[in-house]
Amino acid sequence: MTRVPIACTLSEDAAVDRVDEWRDFLRTAVVTTEAGETEGRVLLKGGDDVLLRAVDLAEREKACCAFFEFSIALDDRGRWLTIAVPADATPILQGLLSLAG
């Protein structure tokens, strides 16, 4: 099994902008978060615009931080964005989810 390095290819300025983008997304487009050690999920607000925004952000994040895994799931509560990381990236996941405020 190939191990994906815990690394980000964004420049420092671009990384700051991306963190701000995640903060805004998590505060404005998310109803609630659920966090585990290596996986978290966020319940998205309704609307296709929110879903498209989640997919766009996840795709761009995956492009620069290959260790992230993202998926969308539907259940009786709504649309969930699931974010998973390897065990050694747990602090990164927790930091990301903490941006929800």
Secondary structure, DSSP 8 states (H G I E B T S, - for coil): -----S---S-HHHHHHHHHHHHHHHHHSEEEEEE-SSEEEEEE-SSHHHHHHHHHHHHHHHHH-TT-EEEEEEETTEEEEEEE--GGGHHHHHHHHHTT-
